[in-house]
Amino acid sequence: MSALFLTAGLVVGVAPAASADVQAQATRSISCDNPSGNKVNFSWSNSGLVTTTLYFNNHCSTSQRVTVKLNNAVVDQVCLVTGAGVKSSVRYNATSISDVTKGC
């Protein structure tokens, strides 16, 4: 009987850990200057590991500059230029991204 209770305790203990591995995805959209109404879309997941990948899809007819705020031991800002009509990704040596804002 005690082995059955131990097994049940382990199953209950493992279930919350599995759900803790699920990471929320963050998104941002930044309006284009040209053409009006189009956007550059960004997404990333703050995994808390060594690197974070930022995905983007530029629907603008011109390249767009954005500031990416990276978190490590200190907050750092980098400038990213997304090419016109380009869908791609960039990997940063940072534990997370806190924001993506227009211009840099």
C-alpha positions as CSV (number, residue, x, y, z in Angstrom):
1,M,0.0,0.0,0.0
2,S,2.8,2.5,0.8
3,A,4.3,2.0,-2.6
4,L,1.0,2.9,-4.2
5,F,0.8,6.1,-2.2
6,L,4.4,7.0,-3.2
7,T,3.6,6.4,-6.8
8,A,0.5,8.6,-6.6
9,G,2.6,11.3,-4.9
10,L,5.2,11.2,-7.6
11,V,2.6,11.5,-10.4
12,V,1.0,14.5,-8.6
13,G,4.5,16.1,-8.1
14,V,5.5,15.7,-11.8
15,A,2.3,17.2,-13.3
16,P,2.9,20.8,-12.2
17,A,6.6,20.7,-13.4
18,A,5.4,19.7,-16.9
19,S,3.1,22.7,-17.1
20,A,5.9,25.0,-16.0
21,D,7.8,24.2,-19.1
22,V,5.2,25.9,-21.3
23,Q,6.4,29.4,-22.3
24,A,4.2,32.3,-23.1
25,Q,4.8,33.9,-26.5
26,A,5.0,37.7,-26.8
27,T,4.1,39.6,-29.9
28,R,4.3,43.2,-31.2
29,S,3.2,44.9,-34.4
30,I,4.7,48.2,-35.6
31,S,3.0,50.3,-38.3
32,C,4.8,51.0,-41.6
33,D,5.4,54.4,-42.9
34,N,4.7,53.1,-46.4
35,P,2.3,51.7,-47.3
36,S,-0.1,53.0,-44.7
37,G,-1.9,50.3,-42.9
38,N,0.7,47.6,-43.2
39,K,2.9,46.4,-40.3
40,V,6.0,44.6,-39.2
41,N,5.0,41.7,-36.9
42,F,7.3,40.4,-34.2
43,S,7.1,37.4,-31.9
44,W,9.4,35.7,-29.3
45,S,9.3,33.4,-26.3
46,N,11.2,34.3,-23.2
47,S,12.6,30.8,-22.3
48,G,15.0,31.9,-19.6
49,L,17.8,30.0,-21.3
50,V,21.0,31.4,-22.8
51,T,19.5,32.7,-26.1
52,T,16.2,34.2,-27.3
53,T,15.1,34.2,-30.9
54,L,13.1,37.1,-32.3
55,Y,10.9,36.3,-35.4
56,F,9.7,39.0,-37.7
57,N,7.7,39.5,-40.9
58,N,7.9,42.9,-42.6
59,H,4.9,43.7,-44.7
60,C,6.2,47.2,-45.4
61,S,7.6,48.3,-48.8
62,T,10.6,49.8,-47.1
63,S,13.0,48.5,-44.4
64,Q,12.1,49.3,-40.8
65,R,14.3,50.1,-37.9
66,V,13.3,48.9,-34.4
67,T,14.9,48.9,-31.0
68,V,15.1,45.5,-29.3
69,K,15.4,45.6,-25.5
70,L,17.3,42.5,-24.3
71,N,17.6,41.3,-20.7
72,N,20.7,39.7,-19.3
73,A,22.5,40.7,-16.1
74,V,21.7,44.2,-17.4
75,V,19.2,45.6,-19.8
76,D,20.7,46.2,-23.2
77,Q,19.3,47.8,-26.4
78,V,20.1,46.9,-29.9
79,C,19.0,48.3,-33.3
80,L,17.5,45.8,-35.8
81,V,16.8,46.7,-39.4
82,T,14.2,44.5,-41.0
83,G,14.3,44.4,-44.8
84,A,11.3,45.3,-46.9
85,G,9.0,42.3,-47.4
86,V,11.4,40.0,-45.4
87,K,10.3,37.2,-43.1
88,S,13.2,36.0,-40.9
89,S,14.6,35.6,-37.4
90,V,17.5,36.8,-35.3
91,R,19.0,35.0,-32.3
92,Y,20.3,37.1,-29.4
93,N,22.6,36.0,-26.6
94,A,20.0,37.2,-24.0
95,T,17.8,35.4,-21.5
96,S,14.7,37.4,-22.6
97,I,13.4,40.3,-24.6
98,S,11.3,42.9,-22.8
99,D,10.1,45.0,-25.7
100,V,10.4,45.9,-29.4
101,T,9.8,49.6,-30.2
102,K,9.8,51.6,-33.5
103,G,12.9,53.5,-34.4
104,C,16.5,53.4,-33.3
